[in-house]
Amino acid sequence: MRLSRRHFFAAALAPVLVAGLTPSIARAADQPGSILNASYDVAREVFEAVNKQFEPAYKAKTGKDIKVNQSHAGTSKQARSIVEGLEADVVTFNQITDVTFLVDKGYVAKDWQTRLPNAGSPWYSFPAFLVRKGNPKGVKDWSDLVRDDVKLVFPNPKTSGNARYTYLGAYAFALDAFKGDEAKADAFVKKLLGNVVVFDTGGRGSTTSFVEREQGDVLITFESEVLGVRDAYKDKGFEVVVPPVSLLAEFPAAVVDKVVDKRGSRQVATDYLTFLYSPEGQKIAAEFNNRVVDPKVAEEFKAKFAPVKLVKVEDVFGGWDKVQKIHFVSGGKLDNLFVAP
Protein backbone atom coordinates (compact mmCIF):
# COMPACT_ATOMS: atom_id res chain seq x y z
CA MET A 1 0.00 0.00 0.00
CA ARG A 2 1.18 3.54 -0.71
CA LEU A 3 1.01 6.49 1.59
CA SER A 4 -1.03 9.48 0.49
CA ARG A 5 2.22 11.47 0.56
CA ARG A 6 3.95 8.93 -1.61
CA HIS A 7 6.98 11.04 -2.30
CA PHE A 8 7.69 11.92 1.31
CA PHE A 9 11.36 11.13 0.86
CA ALA A 10 11.73 13.29 -2.26
CA ALA A 11 14.69 15.66 -2.13
CA ALA A 12 16.12 18.03 -4.68
CA LEU A 13 19.13 16.13 -5.94
CA ALA A 14 21.58 18.06 -8.10
CA PRO A 15 22.39 16.70 -11.56
CA VAL A 16 25.23 14.24 -11.39
CA LEU A 17 28.14 13.43 -13.61
CA VAL A 18 27.99 10.23 -15.61
CA ALA A 19 29.59 7.70 -13.29
CA GLY A 20 29.13 4.35 -11.70
CA LEU A 21 28.82 2.45 -14.99
CA THR A 22 31.16 -0.40 -15.80
CA PRO A 23 33.66 0.70 -18.45
CA SER A 24 33.15 -2.16 -20.87
CA ILE A 25 29.74 -2.15 -22.52
CA ALA A 26 30.61 -3.74 -25.81
CA ARG A 27 27.19 -5.11 -26.58
CA ALA A 28 25.02 -2.19 -25.42
CA ALA A 29 23.08 -2.26 -28.67
CA ASP A 30 22.02 -5.83 -27.94
CA GLN A 31 20.65 -5.03 -24.50
CA PRO A 32 16.88 -4.96 -23.93
CA GLY A 33 15.27 -1.56 -23.49
CA SER A 34 14.21 -2.17 -19.90
CA ILE A 35 15.07 -4.12 -16.78
CA LEU A 36 13.11 -4.94 -13.65
CA ASN A 37 14.37 -4.38 -10.12
CA ALA A 38 12.49 -6.42 -7.50
CA SER A 39 12.99 -4.64 -4.20
CA TYR A 40 11.82 -4.35 -0.62
CA ASP A 41 8.60 -2.66 0.34
CA VAL A 42 9.81 0.67 1.74
CA ALA A 43 12.39 1.32 -1.00
CA ARG A 44 10.08 2.93 -3.55
CA GLU A 45 11.31 6.48 -3.22
CA VAL A 46 15.03 5.77 -3.08
CA PHE A 47 14.95 3.67 -6.25
CA GLU A 48 12.73 6.16 -8.06
CA ALA A 49 15.50 8.68 -7.42
CA VAL A 50 18.25 6.20 -8.37
CA ASN A 51 16.51 5.34 -11.63
CA LYS A 52 16.08 9.00 -12.60
CA GLN A 53 19.85 9.40 -12.35
CA PHE A 54 20.89 6.03 -13.77
CA GLU A 55 18.78 6.11 -16.92
CA PRO A 56 20.31 9.30 -18.41
CA ALA A 57 23.77 8.27 -17.23
CA TYR A 58 23.41 4.97 -19.08
CA LYS A 59 22.14 6.80 -22.16
CA ALA A 60 25.11 9.17 -22.11
CA LYS A 61 27.56 6.29 -21.69
CA THR A 62 26.13 3.86 -24.23
CA GLY A 63 23.87 5.87 -26.52
CA LYS A 64 21.02 3.49 -25.67
CA ASP A 65 17.81 4.25 -23.83
CA ILE A 66 17.05 2.16 -20.76
CA LYS A 67 14.01 2.05 -18.52
CA VAL A 68 14.30 0.61 -15.02
CA ASN A 69 10.98 -0.75 -13.81
CA GLN A 70 10.29 -1.45 -10.15
CA SER A 71 8.46 -4.11 -8.15
CA HIS A 72 8.03 -3.65 -4.40
CA ALA A 73 6.81 -6.04 -1.71
CA GLY A 74 8.11 -7.96 1.27
CA THR A 75 11.31 -9.55 0.02
CA SER A 76 10.37 -13.11 0.98
CA LYS A 77 7.27 -12.64 -1.15
CA GLN A 78 9.38 -11.15 -3.94
CA ALA A 79 11.76 -14.10 -3.95
CA ARG A 80 8.88 -16.54 -4.25
CA SER A 81 7.37 -14.47 -7.06
CA ILE A 82 10.60 -14.70 -9.05
CA VAL A 83 10.59 -18.48 -8.76
CA GLU A 84 6.94 -18.42 -9.82
CA GLY A 85 7.71 -16.39 -12.96
CA LEU A 86 8.42 -12.73 -12.13
CA GLU A 87 11.26 -11.84 -14.53
CA ALA A 88 13.34 -9.55 -12.33
CA ASP A 89 16.79 -8.81 -13.76
CA VAL A 90 18.12 -7.64 -10.40
CA VAL A 91 17.05 -7.89 -6.79
CA THR A 92 17.75 -5.26 -4.15
CA PHE A 93 16.52 -7.03 -1.04
CA ASN A 94 16.81 -6.36 2.68
CA GLN A 95 17.63 -9.89 3.80
CA ILE A 96 20.35 -12.28 2.69
CA THR A 97 18.20 -15.37 3.21
CA ASP A 98 15.87 -14.26 0.42
CA VAL A 99 18.81 -14.09 -2.00
CA THR A 100 20.00 -17.46 -0.69
CA PHE A 101 16.54 -18.84 -1.49
CA LEU A 102 17.07 -17.76 -5.11
CA VAL A 103 20.54 -19.32 -5.09
CA ASP A 104 19.08 -22.61 -3.89
CA LYS A 105 16.45 -22.47 -6.64
CA GLY A 106 19.07 -21.86 -9.35
CA TYR A 107 18.19 -18.24 -10.10
CA VAL A 108 21.22 -16.49 -8.59
CA ALA A 109 24.85 -17.68 -8.79
CA LYS A 110 26.48 -18.97 -5.62
CA ASP A 111 29.28 -16.39 -5.85
CA TRP A 112 26.93 -13.38 -5.91
CA GLN A 113 28.49 -11.77 -2.82
CA THR A 114 31.93 -11.63 -4.49
CA ARG A 115 30.71 -9.72 -7.53
CA LEU A 116 30.08 -6.39 -5.82
CA PRO A 117 31.77 -4.46 -2.98
CA ASN A 118 30.86 -4.96 0.68
CA ALA A 119 29.63 -8.51 0.04
CA GLY A 120 26.89 -7.20 -2.24
CA SER A 121 25.35 -4.69 0.19
CA PRO A 122 25.52 -1.03 -1.02
CA TRP A 123 23.91 0.46 2.10
CA TYR A 124 22.42 -0.57 5.43
CA SER A 125 20.00 0.33 8.21
CA PHE A 126 18.50 -1.25 11.36
CA PRO A 127 15.18 -1.48 13.21
CA ALA A 128 14.21 1.80 14.86
CA PHE A 129 11.00 3.11 16.43
CA LEU A 130 8.53 5.82 15.46
CA VAL A 131 6.28 7.05 18.27
CA ARG A 132 3.46 9.53 18.47
CA LYS A 133 3.81 13.20 19.43
CA GLY A 134 5.43 13.66 22.82
CA ASN A 135 6.25 9.94 23.08
CA PRO A 136 3.30 9.44 25.49
CA LYS A 137 4.30 5.86 26.36
CA GLY A 138 7.89 6.86 27.15
CA VAL A 139 9.46 4.33 24.81
CA LYS A 140 13.25 4.29 24.96
CA ASP A 141 14.45 0.80 24.06
CA TRP A 142 13.39 -2.77 23.28
CA SER A 143 12.37 -3.50 26.86
CA ASP A 144 9.50 -0.99 26.62
CA LEU A 145 7.94 -2.88 23.71
CA VAL A 146 6.75 -5.79 25.87
CA ARG A 147 4.76 -3.64 28.32
CA ASP A 148 1.05 -4.35 28.43
CA ASP A 149 0.19 -0.71 27.65
CA VAL A 150 2.35 -0.48 24.51
CA LYS A 151 0.84 -1.62 21.20
CA LEU A 152 3.07 -2.22 18.19
CA VAL A 153 2.87 -2.13 14.41
CA PHE A 154 5.34 -3.91 12.17
CA PRO A 155 5.05 -6.29 9.19
CA ASN A 156 4.54 -10.03 9.25
CA PRO A 157 7.91 -11.80 9.72
CA LYS A 158 6.63 -14.61 7.52
CA THR A 159 6.47 -12.31 4.47
CA SER A 160 8.74 -9.36 5.25
CA GLY A 161 12.51 -9.21 5.59
CA ASN A 162 12.00 -5.88 7.35
CA ALA A 163 10.00 -7.64 10.08
CA ARG A 164 12.50 -10.46 10.38
CA TYR A 165 15.11 -7.92 11.40
CA THR A 166 12.70 -6.64 14.06
CA TYR A 167 12.16 -10.20 15.28
CA LEU A 168 15.90 -10.91 15.36
CA GLY A 169 16.70 -7.52 16.89
CA ALA A 170 14.29 -8.19 19.73
CA TYR A 171 15.68 -11.68 20.19
CA ALA A 172 19.27 -10.40 20.23
CA PHE A 173 18.33 -7.80 22.86
CA ALA A 174 16.65 -10.46 24.99
CA LEU A 175 19.59 -12.86 24.76
CA ASP A 176 21.87 -10.10 26.02
CA ALA A 177 19.44 -8.92 28.73
CA PHE A 178 18.88 -12.45 30.01
CA LYS A 179 22.53 -13.51 29.69
CA GLY A 180 21.89 -16.10 27.00
CA ASP A 181 18.83 -17.71 28.60
CA GLU A 182 16.89 -18.86 25.50
CA ALA A 183 13.72 -19.71 27.40
CA LYS A 184 13.51 -16.15 28.71
CA ALA A 185 14.39 -14.76 25.28
CA ASP A 186 11.59 -16.87 23.77
CA ALA A 187 9.12 -15.48 26.31
CA PHE A 188 10.25 -11.92 25.63
CA VAL A 189 9.82 -12.23 21.86
CA LYS A 190 6.49 -14.02 22.19
CA LYS A 191 5.21 -11.15 24.34
CA LEU A 192 6.51 -8.61 21.83
CA LEU A 193 4.76 -10.40 18.97
CA GLY A 194 1.61 -10.55 21.06
CA ASN A 195 1.65 -6.76 21.41
CA VAL A 196 1.36 -6.25 17.64
CA VAL A 197 -2.07 -4.93 16.66
CA VAL A 198 -1.73 -5.58 12.92
CA PHE A 199 0.70 -7.59 10.78
CA ASP A 200 0.78 -6.14 7.26
CA THR A 201 2.59 -8.11 4.55
CA GLY A 202 5.26 -5.42 4.05
CA GLY A 203 6.86 -2.40 5.63
CA ARG A 204 4.97 0.27 3.72
CA GLY A 205 1.64 -1.29 4.65
CA SER A 206 2.67 -1.07 8.30
CA THR A 207 3.60 2.57 7.88
CA THR A 208 0.16 3.23 6.43
CA SER A 209 -1.51 1.43 9.34
CA PHE A 210 0.40 3.51 11.88
CA VAL A 211 0.25 6.89 10.13
CA GLU A 212 -3.04 6.95 8.26
CA ARG A 213 -5.14 4.52 10.30
CA GLU A 214 -3.58 5.63 13.60
CA GLN A 215 -3.11 2.07 14.84
CA GLY A 216 -0.62 1.29 17.60
CA ASP A 217 1.74 3.30 19.76
CA VAL A 218 5.02 2.33 18.09
CA LEU A 219 5.92 1.64 14.47
CA ILE A 220 9.01 -0.57 14.14
CA THR A 221 10.72 -0.40 10.78
CA PHE A 222 14.03 0.57 9.24
CA GLU A 223 15.59 3.81 10.45
CA SER A 224 15.42 5.14 6.89
CA GLU A 225 11.63 4.78 6.93
CA VAL A 226 11.04 6.29 10.37
CA LEU A 227 13.18 9.34 9.56
CA GLY A 228 11.32 9.85 6.29
CA VAL A 229 7.89 9.55 7.89
CA ARG A 230 8.80 11.96 10.67
CA ASP A 231 9.98 14.55 8.16
CA ALA A 232 6.99 14.10 5.85
CA TYR A 233 4.38 14.38 8.58
CA LYS A 234 5.69 17.25 10.64
CA ASP A 235 2.12 18.28 11.42
CA LYS A 236 1.58 15.00 13.29
CA GLY A 237 4.64 15.48 15.49
CA PHE A 238 5.97 11.93 15.20
CA GLU A 239 9.23 11.30 17.05
CA VAL A 240 12.07 8.93 16.19
CA VAL A 241 13.49 6.67 18.90
CA VAL A 242 16.80 5.04 18.03
CA PRO A 243 17.37 2.28 20.58
CA PRO A 244 20.86 2.17 22.12
CA VAL A 245 21.45 -1.23 20.51
CA SER A 246 19.90 -2.64 17.35
CA LEU A 247 20.57 -5.24 14.66
CA LEU A 248 22.52 -4.43 11.51
CA ALA A 249 20.28 -4.77 8.44
CA GLU A 250 22.30 -5.15 5.27
CA PHE A 251 20.54 -4.69 1.94
CA PRO A 252 21.90 -7.29 -0.49
CA ALA A 253 21.85 -6.66 -4.24
CA ALA A 254 22.31 -9.33 -6.90
CA VAL A 255 21.87 -10.00 -10.58
CA VAL A 256 19.26 -12.71 -11.21
CA ASP A 257 21.42 -14.86 -13.47
CA LYS A 258 18.67 -17.09 -14.81
CA VAL A 259 16.66 -14.08 -15.94
CA VAL A 260 19.46 -11.96 -17.40
CA ASP A 261 20.80 -14.92 -19.38
CA LYS A 262 17.33 -15.45 -20.82
CA ARG A 263 16.76 -11.76 -21.61
CA GLY A 264 20.29 -10.81 -22.62
CA SER A 265 20.37 -8.11 -19.95
CA ARG A 266 23.41 -9.11 -17.89
CA GLN A 267 25.53 -6.07 -18.77
CA VAL A 268 22.91 -3.43 -18.07
CA ALA A 269 21.83 -5.26 -14.90
CA THR A 270 25.43 -5.29 -13.71
CA ASP A 271 25.86 -1.61 -14.60
CA TYR A 272 22.75 -0.78 -12.60
CA LEU A 273 23.96 -2.47 -9.44
CA THR A 274 27.44 -0.98 -9.88
CA PHE A 275 25.85 2.48 -10.01
CA LEU A 276 24.51 1.96 -6.48
CA TYR A 277 28.10 2.01 -5.18
CA SER A 278 29.15 5.11 -7.11
CA PRO A 279 29.40 8.41 -5.21
CA GLU A 280 26.22 9.51 -6.98
CA GLY A 281 24.31 6.37 -6.02
CA GLN A 282 25.57 6.54 -2.46
CA LYS A 283 24.53 10.19 -2.10
CA ILE A 284 21.03 9.37 -3.30
CA ALA A 285 20.77 6.55 -0.76
CA ALA A 286 21.99 8.81 2.03
CA GLU A 287 19.55 11.58 1.03
CA PHE A 288 16.83 8.99 1.63
CA ASN A 289 18.16 8.23 5.11
CA ASN A 290 20.13 5.07 4.42
CA ARG A 291 23.55 4.64 6.00
CA VAL A 292 26.05 4.10 3.20
CA VAL A 293 29.34 2.26 2.79
CA ASP A 294 31.33 4.91 0.89
CA PRO A 295 33.47 6.55 3.63
CA LYS A 296 33.44 10.03 2.08
CA VAL A 297 29.70 10.07 1.52
CA ALA A 298 29.06 8.60 4.97
CA GLU A 299 31.11 11.40 6.54
CA GLU A 300 29.21 14.02 4.53
CA PHE A 301 25.87 12.81 5.93
CA LYS A 302 27.08 11.83 9.41
CA ALA A 303 25.22 14.61 11.22
CA LYS A 304 21.77 13.35 10.24
CA PHE A 305 22.15 9.99 12.00
CA ALA A 306 21.98 9.26 15.73
CA PRO A 307 24.65 7.08 17.35
CA VAL A 308 23.75 3.41 17.76
CA LYS A 309 25.54 0.18 18.56
CA LEU A 310 24.80 -2.38 15.85
CA VAL A 311 25.16 -6.09 16.47
CA LYS A 312 25.47 -8.58 13.64
CA VAL A 313 23.54 -11.73 12.83
CA GLU A 314 26.85 -13.56 12.47
CA ASP A 315 27.98 -12.61 15.97
CA VAL A 316 24.69 -13.18 17.82
CA PHE A 317 23.17 -16.09 15.91
CA GLY A 318 26.12 -17.71 14.14
CA GLY A 319 25.15 -16.59 10.65
CA TRP A 320 22.17 -16.60 8.33
CA ASP A 321 22.29 -20.34 7.67
CA LYS A 322 21.73 -21.04 11.36
CA VAL A 323 19.05 -18.35 11.57
CA GLN A 324 17.18 -19.96 8.71
CA LYS A 325 17.40 -23.47 10.16
CA ILE A 326 16.50 -22.50 13.73
CA HIS A 327 14.15 -19.53 13.39
CA PHE A 328 12.64 -19.25 9.93
CA VAL A 329 12.30 -22.81 8.65
CA SER A 330 8.74 -24.16 8.62
CA GLY A 331 7.98 -25.32 12.16
CA GLY A 332 10.95 -23.36 13.55
CA LYS A 333 11.17 -20.96 16.45
CA LEU A 334 9.30 -18.14 14.70
CA ASP A 335 6.34 -20.43 14.01
CA ASN A 336 6.30 -21.50 17.64
CA LEU A 337 6.45 -17.94 18.99
CA PHE A 338 4.25 -16.22 16.42
CA VAL A 339 1.09 -14.74 17.88
CA ALA A 340 -1.43 -13.44 15.34
CA PRO A 341 -3.49 -10.45 16.51
N, C-alpha and C positions, 0 to 999 in steps of 0.2 A: 504494500500500500504506500502511496505517496502522500507526503505532507502537503497541506494547502500552500505552504511557502516552500515549494519544491526546491528552489534555488537558494536556500538559506545559507549555503556555504559560499555562494558566488563572490568572487573578489576580482577587482580590476587587475588583471595580470598584464604586464607590459609585453609587447611583442618580443619574441626571443630569436636569437640567431639559430640558424639551421645547425643542429647538433644532435648527438645521441644516436645517430644512425650508423649501422655498421658500414665500413668503407667499401666493401665489395658487394655490389648489387648487379651482378653481370646479367641476370635474367629478369630484370625489372619488368620488361615488356611482357613477359610470360606470366606475371603474377595476376591473380584475380583482382577485381576492382574493389573488393571489400573483404574484411575479416570480421569475425565475431569474438568478442571478449566476454567470457562467462565469469561473473564476478560476485562478490559478496553483497549482501543486501543494502548496507549503508554506504556503499561506495559510488553511488550514482553521480554525485556532483564532482567528485575528484576526477573520475574518468571522463566525464563530459569536458572538463577543462583540459585534461591531458589530450584527448582526441582533437580538440580544436587547435592545439599547438602541433601535434604530431602530423596531422593530415597535410597541412601546407609545407611542413618541413620535409616530409617524404616527397611531395610534389616537386619541391625545389631541388632535392637531391637526385631524383630519378627521372623527373619529367612525366611521371605517371600519377594519375589521380587515385586516391585510396579513400575508402570510407570505413571507419571503424564502428561497427554496430555493437550494442551492449545488451547483455542479459543479466538481470540481478535477482538473486534469491538467496536463501540460506545455502551455504556452500555444499553441505551434504546433499541437499536436494539437487543442486546444480550438477554435482558429480554423477548422481544417478541419471539425471536427464541426458548427460552426454553419452553414457552407456546405452541409454534407450533411444538415441538418435539425434540429439542436439549437436549440430556440427560447429562446435566452438573451436576456433583455431588456437586460441590461447585461453588459459585460466589465470585469474588473479584472485586467489582464494585467501581465506584468513585462517586456514588450519591445514597443517601438513598431512594429516591423516586422509583428508579428502583428495589430495594429490596422490597419495599412496594408493588409495582405492583405484584411481585411474591407472596407476602403474600395474597393479595386480590384474586389472582387466585388459591390459595390453594397449592402452590408449596413450600413455606417457612413458618415455624411456626411463630406465632405471637410473641413469646418470643425470637426471634433470637438475639436481642441485649443484652439479659441477659446471653447468653451462653458463651460469650468470653469477655475478658477485654476491657475496654475503649469503651463500648457500641458497640463492634463488629468492631472497626476500628483500625487496627494494625499500621498504619502510616498515614501521612497527607501531604498536600501541599497547593497550592493556585495559582491563575492566576498570571503569571509574563510575561514579555515582552522580546522578542529577536529582536534586531535591527541590521541593517547592519553596516559594519566597519565604525568606527568614529561617529556613531549615527548621520547621516547627517540631520535628521529631528528634532534633539534635543528633543527626547521624554523622559519625566521624570515621568509623572504620567497619570492617566486616562483622565485628561482634554485635553491632547495633542491628544488623539485618535479620537476626533471629529473635528479636523481641516480639512479643505478642501484638504490640500496638503499631508495628511497622509492616506495611504491606508493599510488596515488590512487584515490579514489572520487568521481565526480560524474556527473550525468545525461548522456544522449546529446544532443549539441548539435543533432542533426537533429530532435529532438522537444521539447526543453526550452529555453525562453527563459533560465532560470536558467543552464543549461550554456553557452549562447551568451555570456553575460556572462563566464563563466570563460574561455572560448576567447579572447574579445576582450581581457580583462584580461591574460592571459598574452602575447598578441600585442603589446599596448601596452607592457608591461614590456620585452619583447624588442626592440622597435623603439628604445626609449630606451637600453637597455643596449648595443645594437650600433650606435648612432648612425645609425639609419635604414636599416641594411642588411637588406633584405627577405629575401634568401637565408638569412642567419643567423637572422632571426626565424622564417622557415618551419621551419628545422631545430629551433629551440628548441621551437616549438609541436608539431611532429610527435613529438618526444621526450616531451613532456609527455603528449600523447594516448596514446602508447605505454606510459606508466607506469600507465594506468588499468586496474584489475583487473576492473571491472564497470561497464557503462553501463546504468543503469536509464532508463526512459522519462521520469521526472520526479524532482524534487528530494526528495520524501518517500520514494520508493523507495530513493534513494541513502542517505538517512539511516538507513533500516532496514538496508540492507546493511552500513553501517559500524558501527552501534550494536548491532543484534541478531545479525547474522551475523559480526561482528567481522572484516570484510574491509577490507584496506587500512590504511595508516598515517595518511593525511590525508583528511578529508572536506572538499571545497570546495563551499560553497553560500553563500547570502546570510547576512550577519552576523546578521540577525534569527533565522535558523534555528540557527546555531551557538551563539548565546547561550542560546536556549531549550533546546537539547539539553544543554548544559553544566549548566544549572540543574536540569533534570529528572532527570539521571542523576548526581547528586553522588557516589553510591557508586562510580561507575566512574572518577571523577577526570579526566574529559576537560578539556582546556585549549583556550582560544580563542587563536588567533594572528591578529592583525590586521596584515596586511602594511603597510609604510610607505606604499606607493602601491597604489591599486586603481582599478577602473573604476566610475564612477557608474552605478547601476542604478535608473532611474526606473520607476515602476509606473503605466502609463497606464490611465485609466478612461474608458469611453465608453458612451453609449447605443447599442444596436443598432437603428438607425432602422427597418430593414425589419421587424424583429420587433415593436417597440412600436407601429408603425403598424397592423400586422395585429391585434395583441391589444388595442389601445386602452390601453396601459400607459405612454405617454410621460411623463405627469406624475409618477406614482409612481416610475418609473425615474430621472427627473431628480432628484426629491427624495432618493432613496437615495444617488445619487452626491454630491449637495450635502452630505448629512449627513457624508460622509467628511472634508470640510474644516472642519466645525464644531469648536469647542473640544472637545466631547465625543468626536467621531469621531477627532480627532487624539490625544487622550489615550489612547483605546483602542489605537490603532496604536502609540503609544510604549510603552505597557505591554507590548506584544508585540514589543518590541525593534526596531521600525522607526524610522528617523529621519524626523521630520515637518517640514512646511513652515511651520506656524504658529510665528512667532518666540517667542511667550510659552510655548507648550507645549514647544518645542524647548529653551528655556532651563531649564524646570522639570525636564527629564529629561537634561540635559547630562551629569551626573556618571556615568551608566551607560554612556556610549560612549567608546571609546578614540579618540585623535586619529588621523587618517588624511588623506593627500592624495588627493583623488579627481580623476581625469582624465575628460574627457568624450569620448564617441564623436565628437561634432562636431569637437573639436579634434584628436584623434589620427587619425581615419579620414575626416574630411570629411563626416560625417553618415550617417544610417541608409540613405539611398538608395544611397550608394556601398558601404556595408557589404553591403547585400543583393546588389548587382550583382557585387561582387568576391569576397565570402566565402561567402555563403549560397545563391546561385543554384545550381541543379543543374549539376554539373560545375565549380563554383567552387573557391576555395582550400580551404575546409573539406573538400570531397570529396577533394581531392588529398592533404590532410594527415591525414585521418582514419585512425586505426589501431584496428581492432576488437580487443578482447582475445581 
